[in-house]
Amino acid sequence: MTRPHLRRAVVAVALALALAACGTTEDDAADADDPAPEAAEPVTVVDARGEEVVLEDGPAQRVVALEWMQAEVAVTLGVMPVGVADVDGYTTWVSAAAPLDDTVADVGTRGEPSVDAVIDLDPDLILVEAGASEDVVDRLDDYAPVVVVQGSDASDNLGQMRTNVETIATALGKEAEAEEVLAELDAAIEDGAAALEEAGVAGDGFAMADGWMDGSTVSIRMFGEGSLMSDLAEALGLENRWTGEVDEMWGLGVTDVEGLTNIGDAHFFYSASEDDVFGDGLAGNPIWDSLPFVVDGDVHKLEAGTWTFGGPAAAQFFIDQVVEGLTG
């Protein structure tokens, strides 16, 4: 970006001051006669329930998000929420792509938000995920418009994410920003696919997991067909090698280390913002150590704060890491 010439800037400021000094009472009178700004038009949003939610005062400015995906999307569109459920958890799991600032209040857990804490923030919009307690939704609806968003759909998770962005953008009056954000995601996918093609890895196998430890017991969650991570990897030209059973909403399956033997050759990515199951918990495990991707050193830990159930910012952050991991 070119910098304006200093002399021009000084002249412009001087001219502005001179014009201001030459103002007349007639100008002041004219300003006084100017009509007051028109009130914002109401905004209507059709949410995941199929209900029309009307924001009488126009696009929302004071937003409370009771799920992290909704908070991430609001931040990405340029609206910092006044409240988010489990701010500490968001900071741990989500913040790499769309951090919250210090003004955001914590309104309780995602499963059991504090209705009083939400109401105290005087929001003009509350974003809730489908499946939340109907009692909580009904109570909140007495105080502010509530828009319910469908968090996931394993039949088309990328499409569902786009729908969520567009729904939230309508409520925030940020349709143009949403169009730009989604276009940037499309470009990242296109560029990433081209990079993998050039590197000769397009069509390769891919597997994605996270996990947790309970004492010495390791549990592994696989991102199978229909998960957002699988949709993104497939859009880049990779093939998901996890063929185990998955749920219909999130595309997730559960296995143990023995189950990983069914994957075969694949680029293995994993998420670990807390316990590092794969880097630490399975270290020295003979089954783990014998897996082809472990033997080949083809195991990639995602950066802390990579949210695997998020919106466009999280998706693009994941894409960048996959492309870097396979071409860098």
C-alpha positions as CSV (number, residue, x, y, z in Angstrom):
1,M,0.0,0.0,0.0
2,T,1.4,3.4,-1.0
3,R,1.9,6.0,1.7
4,P,0.5,9.5,1.0
5,H,3.1,12.2,0.6
6,L,3.7,14.0,3.8
7,R,3.4,17.5,2.3
8,R,0.0,16.7,0.8
9,A,-1.2,15.4,4.2
10,V,-0.1,18.7,5.9
11,V,-1.8,20.8,3.2
12,A,-5.0,18.7,3.5
13,V,-5.1,19.1,7.3
14,A,-4.5,22.9,7.0
15,L,-7.3,23.2,4.4
16,A,-9.7,21.3,6.5
17,L,-9.0,23.6,9.5
18,A,-9.4,26.7,7.4
19,L,-12.7,25.5,6.1
20,A,-13.9,24.7,9.6
21,A,-12.9,28.2,10.8
22,C,-14.9,29.8,8.0
23,G,-18.2,28.1,8.9
24,T,-21.2,30.4,9.3
25,T,-24.3,30.5,11.4
26,E,-26.2,29.7,8.2
27,D,-24.3,26.4,7.9
28,D,-25.1,25.6,11.5
29,A,-28.8,26.3,10.9
30,A,-28.7,24.1,7.8
31,D,-27.2,21.3,9.9
32,A,-29.9,21.8,12.5
33,D,-32.5,21.3,9.7
34,D,-31.0,18.1,8.5
35,P,-33.3,15.2,9.1
36,A,-32.3,12.8,11.9
37,P,-30.8,9.4,10.8
38,E,-33.5,6.9,9.9
39,A,-34.0,4.0,12.3
40,A,-32.6,0.7,11.1
41,E,-35.0,-1.6,9.3
42,P,-35.9,-4.8,11.2
43,V,-34.0,-7.9,10.2
44,T,-35.7,-11.3,9.8
45,V,-33.7,-14.5,10.1
46,V,-35.0,-18.0,9.4
47,D,-33.1,-20.3,11.9
48,A,-32.5,-24.0,12.1
49,R,-35.9,-24.5,13.7
50,G,-37.5,-23.0,10.6
51,E,-38.7,-20.1,12.7
52,E,-38.7,-16.5,11.5
53,V,-36.8,-14.5,14.2
54,V,-37.3,-10.7,13.9
55,L,-34.7,-8.3,15.1
56,E,-36.8,-5.2,15.4
57,D,-33.9,-2.7,15.9
58,G,-32.0,-3.9,12.9
59,P,-28.7,-5.9,12.8
60,A,-27.5,-7.2,16.1
61,Q,-24.5,-5.5,17.8
62,R,-24.6,-7.1,21.3
63,V,-24.3,-10.8,20.6
64,V,-24.0,-13.7,23.0
65,A,-22.9,-17.0,21.6
66,L,-23.5,-20.2,23.5
67,E,-21.4,-22.4,21.1
68,W,-17.9,-21.8,20.0
69,M,-18.6,-22.2,16.2
70,Q,-21.1,-19.3,16.5
71,A,-18.6,-17.2,18.4
72,E,-15.9,-17.9,15.9
73,V,-18.2,-16.9,13.0
74,A,-19.2,-13.7,14.6
75,V,-15.6,-12.7,15.3
76,T,-14.6,-13.6,11.7
77,L,-17.4,-11.3,10.4
78,G,-16.2,-8.4,12.5
79,V,-18.5,-8.6,15.5
80,M,-16.9,-9.3,18.9
81,P,-19.5,-11.0,21.1
82,V,-20.2,-9.5,24.5
83,G,-20.6,-13.0,25.9
84,V,-19.5,-16.5,25.1
85,A,-20.0,-19.8,26.9
86,D,-16.8,-21.2,28.4
87,V,-14.3,-18.5,27.4
88,D,-11.4,-20.5,28.8
89,G,-12.3,-23.5,26.7
90,Y,-12.6,-21.3,23.6
91,T,-9.2,-19.9,24.3
92,T,-7.7,-23.4,24.5
93,W,-9.5,-25.1,21.6
94,V,-10.5,-22.4,19.1
95,S,-8.6,-19.2,19.5
96,A,-5.8,-19.7,17.0
97,A,-7.9,-18.6,14.0
98,A,-10.4,-16.2,15.7
99,P,-9.3,-15.0,19.2
100,L,-11.6,-13.3,21.6
101,D,-10.6,-10.0,23.2
102,D,-10.6,-9.2,26.9
103,T,-14.0,-7.6,26.8
104,V,-15.9,-10.9,26.3
105,A,-17.7,-12.1,29.4
106,D,-18.0,-15.8,30.3
107,V,-21.7,-16.9,30.6
108,G,-21.2,-20.4,31.9
109,T,-20.7,-23.8,30.2
110,R,-21.8,-24.7,26.8
111,G,-24.0,-27.4,28.2
112,E,-25.5,-25.3,31.0
113,P,-25.1,-21.6,30.3
114,S,-26.1,-19.1,33.0
115,V,-29.4,-17.5,31.9
116,D,-28.8,-14.7,34.4
117,A,-25.3,-14.0,33.1
118,V,-26.7,-13.8,29.5
119,I,-29.5,-11.5,30.5
120,D,-27.2,-9.2,32.5
121,L,-25.3,-8.5,29.3
122,D,-28.4,-7.0,27.7
123,P,-27.9,-8.7,24.3
124,D,-29.8,-7.9,21.2
125,L,-29.1,-11.4,19.8
126,I,-28.4,-14.8,21.4
127,L,-26.9,-17.6,19.2
128,V,-27.8,-21.1,20.3
129,E,-26.9,-24.5,18.8
130,A,-29.7,-26.9,17.9
131,G,-30.0,-29.5,20.6
132,A,-29.7,-27.0,23.4
133,S,-32.2,-27.3,26.3
134,E,-35.6,-26.1,25.2
135,D,-36.1,-24.7,28.7
136,V,-33.0,-22.5,28.3
137,V,-34.0,-21.4,24.8
138,D,-37.6,-20.5,26.0
139,R,-36.3,-18.5,29.0
140,L,-33.8,-16.6,26.9
141,D,-36.4,-15.9,24.2
142,D,-38.3,-13.8,26.8
143,Y,-35.4,-11.3,26.9
144,A,-33.8,-11.2,23.4
145,P,-34.2,-12.7,20.0
146,V,-32.7,-16.3,19.9
147,V,-31.4,-17.7,16.6
148,V,-30.8,-21.5,16.7
149,V,-28.0,-22.8,14.4
150,Q,-27.5,-26.4,13.3
151,G,-24.0,-27.2,14.4
152,S,-23.3,-30.2,12.1
153,D,-24.8,-32.4,9.4
154,A,-22.7,-35.3,8.2
155,S,-24.6,-35.5,4.9
156,D,-22.9,-32.1,3.9
157,N,-20.9,-30.5,6.7
158,L,-19.2,-28.0,4.4
159,G,-22.6,-26.9,3.1
160,Q,-24.0,-26.7,6.6
161,M,-21.1,-24.5,7.7
162,R,-21.8,-22.1,4.8
163,T,-25.5,-22.0,5.8
164,N,-24.5,-21.2,9.4
165,V,-22.3,-18.4,8.2
166,E,-25.0,-16.9,6.0
167,T,-27.6,-17.2,8.8
168,I,-25.4,-15.5,11.4
169,A,-24.3,-12.8,8.8
170,T,-27.9,-11.9,8.1
171,A,-28.6,-11.4,11.8
172,L,-25.4,-9.2,12.1
173,G,-25.9,-7.2,8.9
174,K,-22.7,-8.6,7.6
175,E,-23.8,-10.3,4.4
176,A,-21.0,-8.7,2.3
177,E,-18.4,-9.8,4.8
178,A,-19.7,-13.3,4.8
179,E,-19.5,-13.5,1.0
180,E,-15.9,-12.4,1.2
181,V,-15.0,-14.8,3.9
182,L,-16.6,-17.8,2.1
183,A,-14.9,-16.7,-1.2
184,E,-11.5,-16.7,0.7
185,L,-12.3,-20.2,2.0
186,D,-13.1,-21.4,-1.6
187,A,-9.8,-19.9,-2.8
188,A,-7.9,-21.6,0.0
189,I,-9.4,-25.0,-1.0
190,E,-8.7,-24.4,-4.7
191,D,-5.1,-23.2,-4.1
192,G,-4.5,-26.1,-1.6
193,A,-5.8,-28.7,-4.0
194,A,-3.5,-27.3,-6.7
195,A,-0.5,-27.4,-4.3
196,L,-1.2,-31.0,-3.4
197,E,-1.5,-31.9,-7.1
198,E,1.8,-30.3,-7.9
199,A,3.4,-32.1,-4.9
200,G,2.2,-35.4,-6.3
201,V,0.1,-36.3,-3.2
202,A,-3.4,-35.7,-4.6
203,G,-5.4,-38.9,-4.2
204,D,-3.4,-40.0,-1.2
205,G,-4.9,-41.5,1.9
206,F,-5.7,-39.3,4.8
207,A,-6.8,-39.9,8.4
208,M,-7.7,-37.5,11.2
209,A,-8.2,-38.1,14.9
210,D,-8.2,-36.7,18.4
211,G,-8.2,-38.6,21.6
212,W,-8.1,-38.6,25.4
213,M,-6.5,-40.6,28.2
214,D,-8.1,-42.0,31.3
215,G,-5.2,-43.2,33.3
216,S,-3.4,-45.7,31.0
217,T,-6.4,-46.2,28.8
218,V,-6.3,-44.3,25.5
219,S,-9.6,-43.6,23.6
220,I,-9.4,-42.4,20.0
221,R,-12.0,-40.4,18.1
222,M,-11.8,-40.6,14.3
223,F,-13.0,-38.0,11.9
224,G,-14.8,-40.2,9.3
225,E,-16.8,-39.6,6.2
226,G,-19.1,-36.7,6.7
227,S,-17.1,-34.9,9.4
228,L,-16.0,-31.4,8.6
229,M,-12.3,-32.3,8.6
230,S,-13.0,-35.1,6.1
231,D,-15.0,-32.8,3.9
232,L,-12.1,-30.4,3.8
233,A,-9.5,-33.0,3.2
234,E,-11.5,-34.5,0.4
235,A,-12.0,-31.1,-1.1
236,L,-8.2,-30.8,-1.2
237,G,-8.1,-34.1,-3.2
238,L,-7.3,-36.6,-0.4
239,E,-9.2,-39.8,0.4
240,N,-10.4,-40.6,3.9
241,R,-9.0,-44.1,4.9
242,W,-11.0,-44.4,8.0
243,T,-14.0,-46.6,7.1
244,G,-15.3,-47.5,10.5
245,E,-18.8,-46.6,11.7
246,V,-19.6,-42.9,12.3
247,D,-22.6,-41.0,13.7
248,E,-25.0,-39.3,11.4
249,M,-24.6,-35.8,12.7
250,W,-20.8,-35.3,13.2
251,G,-19.3,-38.1,11.1
252,L,-17.3,-39.2,14.1
253,G,-16.3,-42.7,15.2
254,V,-14.5,-44.2,18.2
255,T,-11.8,-46.8,18.2
256,D,-8.6,-47.9,20.0
257,V,-5.0,-48.2,18.9
258,E,-5.8,-51.7,17.4
259,G,-8.4,-50.1,15.3
260,L,-5.8,-47.8,13.7
261,T,-4.3,-50.9,11.9
262,N,-7.3,-50.8,9.5
263,I,-6.1,-47.4,8.1
264,G,-3.1,-48.6,6.2
265,D,-1.0,-46.0,4.3
266,A,-2.2,-42.5,5.0
267,H,-1.1,-39.1,6.1
268,F,-2.2,-39.0,9.7
269,F,-3.2,-35.7,11.3
270,Y,-4.3,-35.3,14.9
271,S,-5.6,-32.6,17.2
272,A,-4.4,-32.3,20.8
273,S,-4.9,-29.0,22.7
274,E,-4.7,-30.8,26.0
275,D,-3.3,-34.4,26.5
276,D,-1.1,-35.4,23.5
277,V,-2.5,-38.9,23.2
278,F,-0.5,-39.7,20.0
279,G,2.7,-37.9,20.8
280,D,2.9,-39.0,24.5
281,G,0.2,-41.5,25.4
282,L,1.0,-44.0,22.7
283,A,4.8,-43.5,22.8
284,G,6.4,-46.9,23.0
285,N,3.2,-48.8,22.2
286,P,4.2,-51.6,19.8
287,I,1.0,-51.4,17.8
288,W,1.3,-47.7,17.3
289,D,5.0,-47.9,16.5
290,S,4.3,-50.5,13.8
291,L,1.6,-48.4,11.9
292,P,2.8,-47.4,8.4
293,F,2.3,-43.7,8.9
294,V,4.2,-43.8,12.2
295,V,7.1,-45.9,10.6
296,D,7.2,-43.4,7.7
297,G,7.1,-40.3,10.1
298,D,3.9,-39.2,8.4
299,V,2.2,-38.1,11.6
300,H,1.2,-34.4,11.8
301,K,0.1,-32.7,15.0
302,L,-2.2,-29.7,14.4
303,E,-1.4,-26.5,16.2
304,A,-3.1,-25.8,19.5
305,G,-6.3,-23.9,19.0
306,T,-7.2,-25.6,15.8
307,W,-11.0,-26.1,16.2
308,T,-12.2,-29.1,14.2
309,F,-15.9,-28.2,14.5
310,G,-15.7,-24.5,13.5
311,G,-16.5,-22.0,10.8
312,P,-14.5,-20.6,7.8
313,A,-11.6,-19.3,9.9
314,A,-11.0,-22.6,11.6
315,A,-11.4,-24.5,8.3
316,Q,-8.9,-22.3,6.5
317,F,-6.4,-22.7,9.4
318,F,-6.8,-26.5,9.1
319,I,-6.4,-26.4,5.3
320,D,-3.2,-24.3,5.6
321,Q,-1.7,-26.9,8.0
322,V,-2.6,-29.9,5.8
323,V,-1.1,-28.2,2.8
324,E,2.1,-27.2,4.7
325,G,2.4,-30.7,6.2
326,L,2.2,-32.5,2.9
327,T,4.2,-30.0,0.7
328,G,6.6,-28.2,3.1
